Amino acid sequence: MAFVEKKLPANAPIAAKALNWVDARFPLTKLWNDQWGQYYAPKNFNFWYIFGSLAALVLVIQIVTGIFLVMHYKPDANLAFASVEYIMRDVPMGWLVRYMHSTGASAFFIIVYLHMTRGLLYGSYRKPRELIWLFGVGIFLCLMGEAFFGYLLPWGQMSYWGAQVIVNLFGAIPFIGPDLSLWIRGDYVVSDATLNRFFSFHVIAIPLVLLGLVAAHLIALHEVGSSNPDGIEVKENLGPDGHPLDSIPSHPYYTVHDIFGVSVFLLVFSAIIFFTPEMGGYFLEYNNFIPADSLKTPPHIAPVWYFTPFYSILRATTSQFVYALAVGVIAYVGLVVTKSRLSGFFKLVAVIIGAAILVGFIAFEAKFFGVVLMGLSVVILAGLPWLDHSPVKSIRYRPDWHKYVYIVFGIAFLVLGYLGVKPPGVWGSAHLGGIELDIAQTISQICTFIYLGFFLLMPWWSAMGTPKTVPTRVTFHPH
Amino acid sequence: MTIEKQVDPSRRGLLIATCAAGGVAGLATAGALVSTFQPSERAKAAGAPVEADISDLKPGNMKVFEWRGKPVWVLKRTPEMMASLNKTEDKVADPKSEKTYQMPMPEYCKNQHRSRKEHEENLVVVGICSHLGCSPGQKFQPGAQPSLPDDWQGGFLCPCHGSTFDLAARVYKNKPAPDNLDVPPHMYLSDTKILIGKDEKGEA
């Protein structure tokens, strides 16, 4: 087929001609229309739907500020700490760029947790949006990697010992563990070699993967279309123009809507950067203003707040807790065998896996299972599209008691997060029938059960109860 | 089948062979990249034994020395501290030091006080928690205090996940840390000089 370029009138504006020239060679207008300009989104979005755009904004902030930080930072164990202080004190406006980056990290997690909560409440992960959700889980994992690798770079005490703990997590894996953590560190202790490779991961490797996943997340979203608070497929009611009746084009409607959200966010974000950039030790921990010392762990070390729910699960897994886990595994396999619609083959597989886990409980140390549970508590999110068997997507039309399940889960998650920033034994101990119980530890163990139970039992509880009638058109009140 | 769609088997074979050869080269390259992650020769070489001077160490006090980038503690225990080991004997997970963490337990330290006979009171251990590698803090004061049980006998508390150790660096039962702290090979050059990382049998 011969190359055909659309003919514009001779008196067309020069900009139109230029765009026409480009469009014939690269689908610029088509991309814009597919991804935003003519992307029809449901008109009943509420405030929960702002966090996707905000996450994109913070991603840009992190990349741009990161580029400028790298111009002054030195990834060398002898120079790193001083170079960060140099950025803070001597580089003109360096403190602002650094605080934007460090506050941006926490803001990113706040936004992403809210974005995920939205998905959970309105069933945004349900068919046909499974891949959007999976790409999203991938983005979350990349963010955790970015946060972890980036936290080593200032080479403070928290950087150092945080990295020491997390790298040693891999050492808990049976057989290959010690060699694996040695390989990750590149030295027998966290050292210059570790700092250099973490720098490389933080500034190039993970960001590349992250950007790829963000692109995949958006392409998949704009392919199947956004869900909405009612969990209705708007594409089932098309208007004469072929667009869903309940949808509006993103531009200009959601452009304006998102600019408003961005303004509110930037107000809060700036207030934090200018008035409380360390956020009382939660965004930047006080111990990290002490240079790394390989001979002395600070008296209280805790990860940054966004990791603490998972860290609590790790800390809750003691050798006695493994007995409780064993009972849980037996009960769960029993449930799968007697109360599921799986075929006999999969039931047999479940029994074999359950037996293998029980053998593992005896053969391996509790710390290995702490690592396994912590990993599981993150990656189990990926299973949501297949764990949720509710006939309706949105929380609005679920049976009322489902809301309490979500609230209990949310509270358990927050309690785990709170206990994770506190030192061990923060709530004292209680004597129960001659046994001394660490109250905080026992509560985090209960919350671990609630957290994992929420997901693992979801195939059963989500299908129970009578859902309310889902309307055929979205709930929308024009203002 | 029409003539155009027939596969030329010799060319198909060549294609497969080319892909296989390319795949091998790709894997070898990946292998090279993966090996750059291993400790460098310089890192491997930096493991020499260190001399620890304990002439100014008073009973009940501890000094920290750096060996292979890790903290090595030398704690000079008082007679009361030594006596506390009898009380913790049934509370620790591995009183006889039968399990090991990162290095084999030297035979000459396989006893209740986990130290060499000639200087029983001196505890020499690598101050790295067997859970996830933090360095536990000193909690030598016996009695109830935050994060510790009421019948605390003195010992060490790991700040990261709350593992506790007695004054012979033996881990308490039901704690995240599975093993006692490592005792490095060591020997006395004189009453006040310890060589860490080397004993009569040679370097660790």
Interface residues (C-beta under 8 A of the other chain):
Chain A: W161 Q164 V165 I166 V167 N168 L169 G171 A172 P178 L182 W183 I184 R185 G186 D187 Y188 V189 S191 A193 R197 S294 L295 K296 T297 P298 P299 H300 I301 L314 R315 T317 T318 S319 Q320 E365 A366 K367 G370 P423 P424 G425 V426 S429 E436 D438 Q441
Chain B: F37 Q38 P39 S40 A43 G47 V64 E66 R68 G69 K70 P71 Q102 G127 H131 L132 G133 C134 S135 P136 G137 P146 S147 L148 P149 D150 C158 P159 C160 H161 G162 K173 N174 K175 P176 A177 P178
